[in-house]
Amino acid sequence: MSSIMENVGKKRSRPRRSFTAQFKAEIVELCQRGDRTIRQVSQDFDLTETAVREWVKQAELDSGARTDGLTSDE
């Protein structure tokens, strides 16, 4: 019984995936259009919301819309 309880509430870890710069740019564009939330876009494409938020933040830093971090070139 204790082995069953140990697995309750644990999520399986998702295998690490890599994405092209073009794919990330398209996802960021979808988020910035404003017709869907970041959560909706991440769910639609089976992505983690955290990753999509980071891609959007980095795109904003690179474009100069944000100044609270480093650009990709830096």
PQR file with spaces between the fields and no chain letter, atoms N, CA, C, O and H, PARSE charges and radii, in Angstrom:
ATOM       1  N    MET     1       0.824   -1.196    0.000 -0.4000 1.5000
ATOM       2  CA   MET     1       0.000    0.000    0.000 -0.0000 2.0000
ATOM       3  C    MET     1       0.868    1.259    0.000  0.5500 1.7000
ATOM       4  O    MET     1       0.508    2.248   -0.640 -0.5500 1.4000
ATOM       5  N    SER     2       1.979    1.245    0.690 -0.4000 1.5000
ATOM       6  CA   SER     2       2.807    2.442    0.753 -0.0000 2.0000
ATOM       7  C    SER     2       3.415    2.759   -0.608  0.5500 1.7000
ATOM       8  O    SER     2       3.637    3.930   -0.916 -0.5500 1.4000
ATOM       9  H    SER     2       2.271    0.442    1.210  0.4000 1.0000
ATOM      10  N    SER     3       3.693    1.736   -1.440 -0.4000 1.5000
ATOM      11  CA   SER     3       4.261    2.018   -2.752 -0.0000 2.0000
ATOM      12  C    SER     3       3.245    2.714   -3.658  0.5500 1.7000
ATOM      13  O    SER     3       3.620    3.517   -4.513 -0.5500 1.4000
ATOM      14  H    SER     3       3.512    0.785   -1.189  0.4000 1.0000
ATOM      15  N    ILE     4       1.977    2.411   -3.474 -0.4000 1.5000
ATOM      16  CA   ILE     4       0.941    3.087   -4.249 -0.0000 2.0000
ATOM      17  C    ILE     4       0.869    4.553   -3.839  0.5500 1.7000
ATOM      18  O    ILE     4       0.747    5.434   -4.691 -0.5500 1.4000
ATOM      19  H    ILE     4       1.673    1.759   -2.780  0.4000 1.0000
ATOM      20  N    MET     5       0.943    4.812   -2.558 -0.4000 1.5000
ATOM      21  CA   MET     5       0.844    6.179   -2.058 -0.0000 2.0000
ATOM      22  C    MET     5       2.046    7.014   -2.455  0.5500 1.7000
ATOM      23  O    MET     5       1.926    8.232   -2.590 -0.5500 1.4000
ATOM      24  H    MET     5       1.042    4.096   -1.866  0.4000 1.0000
ATOM      25  N    GLU     6       3.196    6.397   -2.645 -0.4000 1.5000
ATOM      26  CA   GLU     6       4.390    7.147   -3.038 -0.0000 2.0000
ATOM      27  C    GLU     6       4.230    7.747   -4.427  0.5500 1.7000
ATOM      28  O    GLU     6       4.796    8.803   -4.709 -0.5500 1.4000
ATOM      29  H    GLU     6       3.293    5.408   -2.535  0.4000 1.0000
ATOM      30  N    ASN     7       3.474    7.096   -5.295 -0.4000 1.5000
ATOM      31  CA   ASN     7       3.311    7.563   -6.660 -0.0000 2.0000
ATOM      32  C    ASN     7       2.159    8.538   -6.834  0.5500 1.7000
ATOM      33  O    ASN     7       2.032    9.159   -7.889 -0.5500 1.4000
ATOM      34  H    ASN     7       3.014    6.238   -5.066  0.4000 1.0000
ATOM      35  N    VAL     8       1.328    8.682   -5.829 -0.4000 1.5000
ATOM      36  CA   VAL     8       0.195    9.591   -5.911 -0.0000 2.0000
ATOM      37  C    VAL     8       0.723   11.025   -5.903  0.5500 1.7000
ATOM      38  O    VAL     8       1.536   11.394   -5.055 -0.5500 1.4000
ATOM      39  H    VAL     8       1.432    8.177   -4.971  0.4000 1.0000
ATOM      40  N    GLY     9       0.255   11.817   -6.847 -0.4000 1.5000
ATOM      41  CA   GLY     9       0.637   13.221   -6.879 -0.0000 2.0000
ATOM      42  C    GLY     9       1.922   13.510   -7.618  0.5500 1.7000
ATOM      43  O    GLY     9       2.259   14.677   -7.821 -0.5500 1.4000
ATOM      44  H    GLY     9      -0.406   11.517   -7.535  0.4000 1.0000
ATOM      45  N    LYS    10       2.654   12.487   -8.027 -0.4000 1.5000
ATOM      46  CA   LYS    10       3.893   12.718   -8.767 -0.0000 2.0000
ATOM      47  C    LYS    10       3.588   12.755  -10.249  0.5500 1.7000
ATOM      48  O    LYS    10       2.911   11.873  -10.778 -0.5500 1.4000
ATOM      49  H    LYS    10       2.381   11.539   -7.862  0.4000 1.0000
ATOM      50  N    LYS    11       4.085   13.769  -10.908 -0.4000 1.5000
ATOM      51  CA   LYS    11       3.907   13.868  -12.350 -0.0000 2.0000
ATOM      52  C    LYS    11       5.093   13.199  -13.030  0.5500 1.7000
ATOM      53  O    LYS    11       6.218   13.229  -12.532 -0.5500 1.4000
ATOM      54  H    LYS    11       4.634   14.486  -10.478  0.4000 1.0000
ATOM      55  N    ARG    12       4.817   12.608  -14.155 -0.4000 1.5000
ATOM      56  CA   ARG    12       5.913   12.065  -14.939 -0.0000 2.0000
ATOM      57  C    ARG    12       6.675   13.220  -15.564  0.5500 1.7000
ATOM      58  O    ARG    12       6.074   14.182  -16.043 -0.5500 1.4000
ATOM      59  H    ARG    12       3.903   12.584  -14.559  0.4000 1.0000
ATOM      60  N    SER    13       7.986   13.123  -15.560 -0.4000 1.5000
ATOM      61  CA   SER    13       8.757   14.195  -16.176 -0.0000 2.0000
ATOM      62  C    SER    13       8.664   14.077  -17.691  0.5500 1.7000
ATOM      63  O    SER    13       8.670   12.981  -18.252 -0.5500 1.4000
ATOM      64  H    SER    13       8.473   12.341  -15.171  0.4000 1.0000
ATOM      65  N    ARG    14       8.582   15.203  -18.317 -0.4000 1.5000
ATOM      66  CA   ARG    14       8.457   15.286  -19.764 -0.0000 2.0000
ATOM      67  C    ARG    14       9.853   15.189  -20.369  0.5500 1.7000
ATOM      68  O    ARG    14      10.779   15.829  -19.871 -0.5500 1.4000
ATOM      69  H    ARG    14       8.577   16.093  -17.861  0.4000 1.0000
ATOM      70  N    PRO    15      10.023   14.411  -21.421 -0.5600 1.5000
ATOM      71  CA   PRO    15      11.347   14.351  -22.041  0.2800 2.0000
ATOM      72  C    PRO    15      11.734   15.720  -22.604  0.5500 1.7000
ATOM      73  O    PRO    15      10.893   16.449  -23.128 -0.5500 1.4000
ATOM      74  N    ARG    16      12.994   16.047  -22.487 -0.4000 1.5000
ATOM      75  CA   ARG    16      13.478   17.348  -22.956 -0.0000 2.0000
ATOM      76  C    ARG    16      13.424   17.402  -24.473  0.5500 1.7000
ATOM      77  O    ARG    16      13.900   16.499  -25.160 -0.5500 1.4000
ATOM      78  H    ARG    16      13.678   15.455  -22.061  0.4000 1.0000
ATOM      79  N    ARG    17      12.837   18.474  -24.982 -0.4000 1.5000
ATOM      80  CA   ARG    17      12.715   18.645  -26.425 -0.0000 2.0000
ATOM      81  C    ARG    17      13.445   19.908  -26.834  0.5500 1.7000
ATOM      82  O    ARG    17      13.656   20.805  -26.017 -0.5500 1.4000
ATOM      83  H    ARG    17      12.450   19.208  -24.424  0.4000 1.0000
ATOM      84  N    SER    18      13.829   19.979  -28.096 -0.4000 1.5000
ATOM      85  CA   SER    18      14.439   21.203  -28.594 -0.0000 2.0000
ATOM      86  C    SER    18      13.610   21.727  -29.758  0.5500 1.7000
ATOM      87  O    SER    18      12.980   20.960  -30.486 -0.5500 1.4000
ATOM      88  H    SER    18      13.657   19.250  -28.759  0.4000 1.0000
ATOM      89  N    PHE    19      13.620   23.033  -29.918 -0.4000 1.5000
ATOM      90  CA   PHE    19      12.805   23.683  -30.928 -0.0000 2.0000
ATOM      91  C    PHE    19      13.665   24.644  -31.730  0.5500 1.7000
ATOM      92  O    PHE    19      14.615   25.229  -31.209 -0.5500 1.4000
ATOM      93  H    PHE    19      14.132   23.657  -29.327  0.4000 1.0000
ATOM      94  N    THR    20      13.326   24.801  -33.000 -0.4000 1.5000
ATOM      95  CA   THR    20      14.077   25.718  -33.855 -0.0000 2.0000
ATOM      96  C    THR    20      13.732   27.160  -33.490  0.5500 1.7000
ATOM      97  O    THR    20      12.693   27.439  -32.892 -0.5500 1.4000
ATOM      98  H    THR    20      12.554   24.326  -33.424  0.4000 1.0000
ATOM      99  N    ALA    21      14.624   28.054  -33.861 -0.4000 1.5000
ATOM     100  CA   ALA    21      14.388   29.477  -33.621 -0.0000 2.0000
ATOM     101  C    ALA    21      13.139   29.939  -34.368  0.5500 1.7000
ATOM     102  O    ALA    21      12.400   30.788  -33.870 -0.5500 1.4000
ATOM     103  H    ALA    21      15.468   27.827  -34.346  0.4000 1.0000
ATOM     104  N    GLN    22      12.901   29.391  -35.549 -0.4000 1.5000
ATOM     105  CA   GLN    22      11.726   29.764  -36.333 -0.0000 2.0000
ATOM     106  C    GLN    22      10.440   29.345  -35.617  0.5500 1.7000
ATOM     107  O    GLN    22       9.478   30.111  -35.576 -0.5500 1.4000
ATOM     108  H    GLN    22      13.501   28.701  -35.953  0.4000 1.0000
ATOM     109  N    PHE    23      10.420   28.140  -35.057 -0.4000 1.5000
ATOM     110  CA   PHE    23       9.240   27.669  -34.327 -0.0000 2.0000
ATOM     111  C    PHE    23       8.969   28.572  -33.126  0.5500 1.7000
ATOM     112  O    PHE    23       7.829   28.970  -32.887 -0.5500 1.4000
ATOM     113  H    PHE    23      11.202   27.517  -35.091  0.4000 1.0000
ATOM     114  N    LYS    24      10.021   28.893  -32.373 -0.4000 1.5000
ATOM     115  CA   LYS    24       9.854   29.761  -31.202 -0.0000 2.0000
ATOM     116  C    LYS    24       9.314   31.124  -31.612  0.5500 1.7000
ATOM     117  O    LYS    24       8.443   31.677  -30.940 -0.5500 1.4000
ATOM     118  H    LYS    24      10.947   28.569  -32.567  0.4000 1.0000
ATOM     119  N    ALA    25       9.832   31.672  -32.722 -0.4000 1.5000
ATOM     120  CA   ALA    25       9.380   32.976  -33.201 -0.0000 2.0000
ATOM     121  C    ALA    25       7.899   32.939  -33.573  0.5500 1.7000
ATOM     122  O    ALA    25       7.166   33.894  -33.314 -0.5500 1.4000
ATOM     123  H    ALA    25      10.539   31.223  -33.268  0.4000 1.0000
ATOM     124  N    GLU    26       7.467   31.851  -34.173 -0.4000 1.5000
ATOM     125  CA   GLU    26       6.053   31.720  -34.540 -0.0000 2.0000
ATOM     126  C    GLU    26       5.163   31.629  -33.305  0.5500 1.7000
ATOM     127  O    GLU    26       4.074   32.201  -33.277 -0.5500 1.4000
ATOM     128  H    GLU    26       8.062   31.075  -34.384  0.4000 1.0000
ATOM     129  N    ILE    27       5.625   30.910  -32.285 -0.4000 1.5000
ATOM     130  CA   ILE    27       4.870   30.806  -31.038 -0.0000 2.0000
ATOM     131  C    ILE    27       4.782   32.171  -30.365  0.5500 1.7000
ATOM     132  O    ILE    27       3.721   32.561  -29.878 -0.5500 1.4000
ATOM     133  H    ILE    27       6.510   30.445  -32.308  0.4000 1.0000
ATOM     134  N    VAL    28       5.903   32.899  -30.339 -0.4000 1.5000
ATOM     135  CA   VAL    28       5.920   34.240  -29.743 -0.0000 2.0000
ATOM     136  C    VAL    28       4.951   35.155  -30.486  0.5500 1.7000
ATOM     137  O    VAL    28       4.213   35.918  -29.864 -0.5500 1.4000
ATOM     138  H    VAL    28       6.765   32.582  -30.735  0.4000 1.0000
ATOM     139  N    GLU    29       4.953   35.079  -31.804 -0.4000 1.5000
ATOM     140  CA   GLU    29       4.042   35.908  -32.599 -0.0000 2.0000
ATOM     141  C    GLU    29       2.583   35.608  -32.256  0.5500 1.7000
ATOM     142  O    GLU    29       1.772   36.525  -32.123 -0.5500 1.4000
ATOM     143  H    GLU    29       5.553   34.459  -32.310  0.4000 1.0000
ATOM     144  N    LEU    30       2.253   34.336  -32.115 -0.4000 1.5000
ATOM     145  CA   LEU    30       0.884   33.964  -31.734 -0.0000 2.0000
ATOM     146  C    LEU    30       0.512   34.565  -30.384  0.5500 1.7000
ATOM     147  O    LEU    30      -0.611   35.033  -30.196 -0.5500 1.4000
ATOM     148  H    LEU    30       2.911   33.591  -32.223  0.4000 1.0000
ATOM     149  N    CYS    31       1.447   34.552  -29.452 -0.4000 1.5000
ATOM     150  CA   CYS    31       1.181   35.097  -28.119 -0.0000 2.0000
ATOM     151  C    CYS    31       1.024   36.611  -28.163  0.5500 1.7000
ATOM     152  O    CYS    31       0.194   37.173  -27.447 -0.5500 1.4000
ATOM     153  H    CYS    31       2.360   34.172  -29.604  0.4000 1.0000
ATOM     154  N    GLN    32       1.815   37.269  -28.997 -0.4000 1.5000
ATOM     155  CA   GLN    32       1.795   38.729  -29.024 -0.0000 2.0000
ATOM     156  C    GLN    32       0.625   39.295  -29.818  0.5500 1.7000
ATOM     157  O    GLN    32       0.306   40.476  -29.680 -0.5500 1.4000
ATOM     158  H    GLN    32       2.489   36.813  -29.578  0.4000 1.0000
ATOM     159  N    ARG    33      -0.010   38.493  -30.631 -0.4000 1.5000
ATOM     160  CA   ARG    33      -1.194   38.967  -31.363 -0.0000 2.0000
ATOM     161  C    ARG    33      -2.309   39.361  -30.409  0.5500 1.7000
ATOM     162  O    ARG    33      -3.052   40.306  -30.673 -0.5500 1.4000
ATOM     163  H    ARG    33       0.249   37.533  -30.743  0.4000 1.0000
ATOM     164  N    GLY    34      -2.427   38.639  -29.303 -0.4000 1.5000
ATOM     165  CA   GLY    34      -3.401   39.001  -28.288 -0.0000 2.0000
ATOM     166  C    GLY    34      -4.736   38.281  -28.369  0.5500 1.7000
ATOM     167  O    GLY    34      -5.590   38.477  -27.504 -0.5500 1.4000
ATOM     168  H    GLY    34      -1.823   37.871  -29.088  0.4000 1.0000
ATOM     169  N    ASP    35      -4.937   37.450  -29.390 -0.4000 1.5000
ATOM     170  CA   ASP    35      -6.232   36.763  -29.471 -0.0000 2.0000
ATOM     171  C    ASP    35      -6.268   35.502  -28.614  0.5500 1.7000
ATOM     172  O    ASP    35      -7.344   34.958  -28.365 -0.5500 1.4000
ATOM     173  H    ASP    35      -4.244   37.291  -30.093  0.4000 1.0000
ATOM     174  N    ARG    36      -5.111   35.033  -28.161 -0.4000 1.5000
ATOM     175  CA   ARG    36      -5.038   33.887  -27.244 -0.0000 2.0000
ATOM     176  C    ARG    36      -4.021   34.197  -26.151  0.5500 1.7000
ATOM     177  O    ARG    36      -3.049   34.917  -26.378 -0.5500 1.4000
ATOM     178  H    ARG    36      -4.237   35.476  -28.363  0.4000 1.0000
ATOM     179  N    THR    37      -4.254   33.654  -24.982 -0.4000 1.5000
ATOM     180  CA   THR    37      -3.308   33.844  -23.883 -0.0000 2.0000
ATOM     181  C    THR    37      -2.112   32.917  -24.075  0.5500 1.7000
ATOM     182  O    THR    37      -2.151   31.982  -24.874 -0.5500 1.4000
ATOM     183  H    THR    37      -5.043   33.068  -24.797  0.4000 1.0000
ATOM     184  N    ILE    38      -1.067   33.195  -23.337 -0.4000 1.5000
ATOM     185  CA   ILE    38       0.116   32.336  -23.371 -0.0000 2.0000
ATOM     186  C    ILE    38      -0.265   30.920  -22.946  0.5500 1.7000
ATOM     187  O    ILE    38       0.219   29.941  -23.514 -0.5500 1.4000
ATOM     188  H    ILE    38      -1.036   33.955  -22.687  0.4000 1.0000
ATOM     189  N    ARG    39      -1.123   30.823  -21.956 -0.4000 1.5000
ATOM     190  CA   ARG    39      -1.575   29.504  -21.495 -0.0000 2.0000
ATOM     191  C    ARG    39      -2.278   28.746  -22.621  0.5500 1.7000
ATOM     192  O    ARG    39      -2.017   27.562  -22.831 -0.5500 1.4000
ATOM     193  H    ARG    39      -1.516   31.619  -21.494  0.4000 1.0000
ATOM     194  N    GLN    40      -3.163   29.424  -23.339 -0.4000 1.5000
ATOM     195  CA   GLN    40      -3.886   28.772  -24.430 -0.0000 2.0000
ATOM     196  C    GLN    40      -2.940   28.317  -25.537  0.5500 1.7000
ATOM     197  O    GLN    40      -3.073   27.206  -26.051 -0.5500 1.4000
ATOM     198  H    GLN    40      -3.374   30.387  -23.168  0.4000 1.0000
ATOM     199  N    VAL    41      -1.990   29.165  -25.906 -0.4000 1.5000
ATOM     200  CA   VAL    41      -1.024   28.804  -26.950 -0.0000 2.0000
ATOM     201  C    VAL    41      -0.191   27.612  -26.501  0.5500 1.7000
ATOM     202  O    VAL    41       0.028   26.679  -27.274 -0.5500 1.4000
ATOM     203  H    VAL    41      -1.882   30.067  -25.489  0.4000 1.0000
ATOM     204  N    SER    42       0.271   27.637  -25.259 -0.4000 1.5000
ATOM     205  CA   SER    42       1.092   26.525  -24.769 -0.0000 2.0000
ATOM     206  C    SER    42       0.313   25.222  -24.753  0.5500 1.7000
ATOM     207  O    SER    42       0.864   24.171  -25.082 -0.5500 1.4000
ATOM     208  H    SER    42       0.093   28.394  -24.631  0.4000 1.0000
ATOM     209  N    GLN    43      -0.953   25.272  -24.376 -0.4000 1.5000
ATOM     210  CA   GLN    43      -1.774   24.067  -24.367 -0.0000 2.0000
ATOM     211  C    GLN    43      -2.055   23.583  -25.787  0.5500 1.7000
ATOM     212  O    GLN    43      -2.030   22.381  -26.053 -0.5500 1.4000
ATOM     213  H    GLN    43      -1.400   26.125  -24.109  0.4000 1.0000
ATOM     214  N    ASP    44      -2.321   24.515  -26.696 -0.4000 1.5000
ATOM     215  CA   ASP    44      -2.616   24.152  -28.082 -0.0000 2.0000
ATOM     216  C    ASP    44      -1.447   23.434  -28.759  0.5500 1.7000
ATOM     217  O    ASP    44      -1.651   22.572  -29.613 -0.5500 1.4000
ATOM     218  H    ASP    44      -2.342   25.491  -26.480  0.4000 1.0000
ATOM     219  N    PHE    45      -0.224   23.794  -28.372 -0.4000 1.5000
ATOM     220  CA   PHE    45       0.961   23.214  -29.002 -0.0000 2.0000
ATOM     221  C    PHE    45       1.691   22.224  -28.097  0.5500 1.7000
ATOM     222  O    PHE    45       2.810   21.815  -28.409 -0.5500 1.4000
ATOM     223  H    PHE    45      -0.058   24.495  -27.678  0.4000 1.0000
ATOM     224  N    ASP    46       1.076   21.834  -26.985 -0.4000 1.5000
ATOM     225  CA   ASP    46       1.655   20.888  -26.027 -0.0000 2.0000
ATOM     226  C    ASP    46       3.039   21.334  -25.566  0.5500 1.7000
ATOM     227  O    ASP    46       4.002   20.568  -25.594 -0.5500 1.4000
ATOM     228  H    ASP    46       0.167   22.166  -26.732  0.4000 1.0000
ATOM     229  N    LEU    47       3.111   22.594  -25.141 -0.4000 1.5000
ATOM     230  CA   LEU    47       4.345   23.179  -24.624 -0.0000 2.0000
ATOM     231  C    LEU    47       4.131   23.557  -23.173  0.5500 1.7000
ATOM     232  O    LEU    47       2.995   23.725  -22.729 -0.5500 1.4000
ATOM     233  H    LEU    47       2.329   23.216  -25.118  0.4000 1.0000
ATOM     234  N    THR    48       5.222   23.691  -22.434 -0.4000 1.5000
ATOM     235  CA   THR    48       5.063   24.159  -21.060 -0.0000 2.0000
ATOM     236  C    THR    48       4.846   25.666  -21.083  0.5500 1.7000
ATOM     237  O    THR    48       5.457   26.386  -21.873 -0.5500 1.4000
ATOM     238  H    THR    48       6.144   23.555  -22.794  0.4000 1.0000
ATOM     239  N    GLU    49       3.983   26.120  -20.219 -0.4000 1.5000
ATOM     240  CA   GLU    49       3.688   27.552  -20.153 -0.0000 2.0000
ATOM     241  C    GLU    49       4.927   28.344  -19.771  0.5500 1.7000
ATOM     242  O    GLU    49       5.129   29.458  -20.255 -0.5500 1.4000
ATOM     243  H    GLU    49       3.486   25.536  -19.577  0.4000 1.0000
ATOM     244  N    THR    50       5.748   27.782  -18.916 -0.4000 1.5000
ATOM     245  CA   THR    50       6.974   28.449  -18.493 -0.0000 2.0000
ATOM     246  C    THR    50       7.903   28.689  -19.671  0.5500 1.7000
ATOM     247  O    THR    50       8.461   29.778  -19.805 -0.5500 1.4000
ATOM     248  H    THR    50       5.585   26.877  -18.523  0.4000 1.0000
ATOM     249  N    ALA    51       8.076   27.692  -20.524 -0.4000 1.5000
ATOM     250  CA   ALA    51       8.953   27.843  -21.686 -0.0000 2.0000
ATOM     251  C    ALA    51       8.439   28.933  -22.620  0.5500 1.7000
ATOM     252  O    ALA    51       9.214   29.761  -23.098 -0.5500 1.4000
ATOM     253  H    ALA    51       7.622   26.807  -20.415  0.4000 1.0000
ATOM     254  N    VAL    52       7.145   28.931  -22.877 -0.4000 1.5000
ATOM     255  CA   VAL    52       6.568   29.933  -23.786 -0.0000 2.0000
ATOM     256  C    VAL    52       6.730   31.327  -23.193  0.5500 1.7000
ATOM     257  O    VAL    52       7.046   32.271  -23.917 -0.5500 1.4000
ATOM     258  H    VAL    52       6.516   28.257  -22.489  0.4000 1.0000
ATOM     259  N    ARG    53       6.518   31.472  -21.884 -0.4000 1.5000
ATOM     260  CA   ARG    53       6.714   32.774  -21.236 -0.0000 2.0000
ATOM     261  C    ARG    53       8.158   33.246  -21.377  0.5500 1.7000
ATOM     262  O    ARG    53       8.407   34.428  -21.611 -0.5500 1.4000
ATOM     263  H    ARG    53       6.261   30.705  -21.295  0.4000 1.0000
ATOM     264  N    GLU    54       9.103   32.330  -21.234 -0.4000 1.5000
ATOM     265  CA   GLU    54      10.516   32.683  -21.396 -0.0000 2.0000
ATOM     266  C    GLU    54      10.825   33.102  -22.829  0.5500 1.7000
ATOM     267  O    GLU    54      11.582   34.048  -23.045 -0.5500 1.4000
ATOM     268  H    GLU    54       8.901   31.369  -21.043  0.4000 1.0000
ATOM     269  N    TRP    55      10.246   32.410  -23.812 -0.4000 1.5000
ATOM     270  CA   TRP    55      10.457   32.778  -25.222 -0.0000 2.0000
ATOM     271  C    TRP    55       9.915   34.170  -25.497  0.5500 1.7000
ATOM     272  O    TRP    55      10.556   34.958  -26.192 -0.5500 1.4000
ATOM     273  H    TRP    55       9.631   31.642  -23.637  0.4000 1.0000
ATOM     274  N    VAL    56       8.735   34.485  -24.957 -0.4000 1.5000
ATOM     275  CA   VAL    56       8.134   35.802  -25.145 -0.0000 2.0000
ATOM     276  C    VAL    56       9.002   36.865  -24.479  0.5500 1.7000
ATOM     277  O    VAL    56       9.261   37.915  -25.066 -0.5500 1.4000
ATOM     278  H    VAL    56       8.215   33.845  -24.392  0.4000 1.0000
ATOM     279  N    LYS    57       9.449   36.597  -23.263 -0.4000 1.5000
ATOM     280  CA   LYS    57      10.299   37.551  -22.548 -0.0000 2.0000
ATOM     281  C    LYS    57      11.581   37.815  -23.320  0.5500 1.7000
ATOM     282  O    LYS    57      11.991   38.967  -23.460 -0.5500 1.4000
ATOM     283  H    LYS    57       9.239   35.744  -22.785  0.4000 1.0000
ATOM     284  N    GLN    58      12.223   36.761  -23.826 -0.4000 1.5000
ATOM     285  CA   GLN    58      13.471   36.933  -24.560 -0.0000 2.0000
ATOM     286  C    GLN    58      13.249   37.723  -25.845  0.5500 1.7000
ATOM     287  O    GLN    58      14.077   38.559  -26.207 -0.5500 1.4000
ATOM     288  H    GLN    58      11.890   35.824  -23.712  0.4000 1.0000
ATOM     289  N    ALA    59      12.151   37.471  -26.530 -0.4000 1.5000
ATOM     290  CA   ALA    59      11.836   38.219  -27.748 -0.0000 2.0000
ATOM     291  C    ALA    59      11.635   39.701  -27.434  0.5500 1.7000
ATOM     292  O    ALA    59      12.059   40.566  -28.201 -0.5500 1.4000
ATOM     293  H    ALA    59      11.478   36.793  -26.236  0.4000 1.0000
ATOM     294  N    GLU    60      10.993   39.987  -26.313 -0.4000 1.5000
ATOM     295  CA   GLU    60      10.779   41.376  -25.913 -0.0000 2.0000
ATOM     296  C    GLU    60      12.093   42.050  -25.541  0.5500 1.7000
ATOM     297  O    GLU    60      12.290   43.226  -25.847 -0.5500 1.4000
ATOM     298  H    GLU    60      10.649   39.284  -25.690  0.4000 1.0000
ATOM     299  N    LEU    61      12.988   41.328  -24.892 -0.4000 1.5000
ATOM     300  CA   LEU    61      14.308   41.868  -24.573 -0.0000 2.0000
ATOM     301  C    LEU    61      15.090   42.151  -25.852  0.5500 1.7000
ATOM     302  O    LEU    61      15.722   43.199  -25.980 -0.5500 1.4000
ATOM     303  H    LEU    61      12.828   40.372  -24.645  0.4000 1.0000
ATOM     304  N    ASP    62      15.045   41.225  -26.786 -0.4000 1.5000
ATOM     305  CA   ASP    62      15.787   41.375  -28.036 -0.0000 2.0000
ATOM     306  C    ASP    62      15.267   42.537  -28.877  0.5500 1.7000
ATOM     307  O    ASP    62      16.037   43.185  -29.586 -0.5500 1.4000
ATOM     308  H    ASP    62      14.531   40.374  -26.682  0.4000 1.0000
ATOM     309  N    SER    63      13.963   42.802  -28.801 -0.4000 1.5000
ATOM     310  CA   SER    63      13.369   43.877  -29.593 -0.0000 2.0000
ATOM     311  C    SER    63      13.476   45.244  -28.912  0.5500 1.7000
ATOM     312  O    SER    63      13.197   46.273  -29.527 -0.5500 1.4000
ATOM     313  H    SER    63      13.337   42.275  -28.225  0.4000 1.0000
ATOM     314  N    GLY    64      13.880   45.249  -27.643 -0.4000 1.5000
ATOM     315  CA   GLY    64      13.991   46.508  -26.910 -0.0000 2.0000
ATOM     316  C    GLY    64      12.721   46.892  -26.176  0.5500 1.7000
ATOM     317  O    GLY    64      12.664   47.947  -25.545 -0.5500 1.4000
ATOM     318  H    GLY    64      14.108   44.413  -27.143  0.4000 1.0000
ATOM     319  N    ALA    65      11.692   46.042  -26.250 -0.4000 1.5000
ATOM     320  CA   ALA    65      10.450   46.333  -25.548 -0.0000 2.0000
ATOM     321  C    ALA    65      10.606   46.182  -24.029  0.5500 1.7000
ATOM     322  O    ALA    65       9.821   46.736  -23.260 -0.5500 1.4000
ATOM     323  H    ALA    65      11.738   45.184  -26.763  0.4000 1.0000
ATOM     324  N    ARG    66      11.611   45.437  -23.614 -0.4000 1.5000
ATOM     325  CA   ARG    66      11.922   45.247  -22.194 -0.0000 2.0000
ATOM     326  C    ARG    66      13.389   45.569  -21.983  0.5500 1.7000
ATOM     327  O    ARG    66      14.197   45.455  -22.905 -0.5500 1.4000
ATOM     328  H    ARG    66      12.249   44.987  -24.238  0.4000 1.0000
ATOM     329  N    THR    67      13.732   45.971  -20.764 -0.4000 1.5000
ATOM     330  CA   THR    67      15.132   46.258  -20.449 -0.0000 2.0000
ATOM     331  C    THR    67      15.561   45.584  -19.147  0.5500 1.7000
ATOM     332  O    THR    67      16.598   45.931  -18.581 -0.5500 1.4000
ATOM     333  H    THR    67      13.076   46.064  -20.015  0.4000 1.0000
ATOM     334  N    ASP    68      14.784   44.639  -18.679 -0.4000 1.5000
ATOM     335  CA   ASP    68      15.070   44.020  -17.375 -0.0000 2.0000
ATOM     336  C    ASP    68      15.804   42.694  -17.504  0.5500 1.7000
ATOM     337  O    ASP    68      15.608   41.795  -16.687 -0.5500 1.4000
ATOM     338  H    ASP    68      13.942   44.357  -19.138  0.4000 1.0000
ATOM     339  N    GLY    69      16.641   42.564  -18.515 -0.4000 1.5000
ATOM     340  CA   GLY    69      17.409   41.346  -18.703 -0.0000 2.0000
ATOM     341  C    GLY    69      18.382   41.501  -19.843  0.5500 1.7000
ATOM     342  O    GLY    69      18.528   42.588  -20.400 -0.5500 1.4000
ATOM     343  H    GLY    69      16.800   43.295  -19.179  0.4000 1.0000
ATOM     344  N    LEU    70      19.048   40.418  -20.192 -0.4000 1.5000
ATOM     345  CA   LEU    70      20.038   40.441  -21.253 -0.0000 2.0000
ATOM     346  C    LEU    70      19.423   40.029  -22.589  0.5500 1.7000
ATOM     347  O    LEU    70      18.556   39.157  -22.644 -0.5500 1.4000
ATOM     348  H    LEU    70      18.929   39.535  -19.739  0.4000 1.0000
ATOM     349  N    THR    71      19.877   40.657  -23.647 -0.4000 1.5000
ATOM     350  CA   THR    71      19.446   40.248  -24.981 -0.0000 2.0000
ATOM     351  C    THR    71      20.177   38.965  -25.374  0.5500 1.7000
ATOM     352  O    THR    71      21.125   38.555  -24.704 -0.5500 1.4000
ATOM     353  H    THR    71      20.582   41.366  -23.603  0.4000 1.0000
ATOM     354  N    SER    72      19.748   38.354  -26.427 -0.4000 1.5000
ATOM     355  CA   SER    72      20.407   37.121  -26.895 -0.0000 2.0000
ATOM     356  C    SER    72      21.859   37.388  -27.269  0.5500 1.7000
ATOM     357  O    SER    72      22.719   36.538  -27.038 -0.5500 1.4000
ATOM     358  H    SER    72      18.978   38.687  -26.971  0.4000 1.0000
ATOM     359  N    ASP    73      22.141   38.542  -27.836 -0.4000 1.5000
ATOM     360  CA   ASP    73      23.509   38.875  -28.226 -0.0000 2.0000
ATOM     361  C    ASP    73      24.420   39.093  -27.018  0.5500 1.7000
ATOM     362  O    ASP    73      25.614   38.801  -27.071 -0.5500 1.4000
ATOM     363  H    ASP    73      21.442   39.232  -28.023  0.4000 1.0000
ATOM     364  N    GLU    74      23.851   39.604  -25.939 -0.4000 1.5000
ATOM     365  CA   GLU    74      24.656   39.850  -24.750 -0.0000 2.0000
ATOM     366  C    GLU    74      25.002   38.560  -24.068  0.5500 1.7000
ATOM     367  O    GLU    74      25.681   38.567  -23.041 -0.5500 1.4000
ATOM     368  H    GLU    74      22.880   39.842  -25.895  0.4000 1.0000
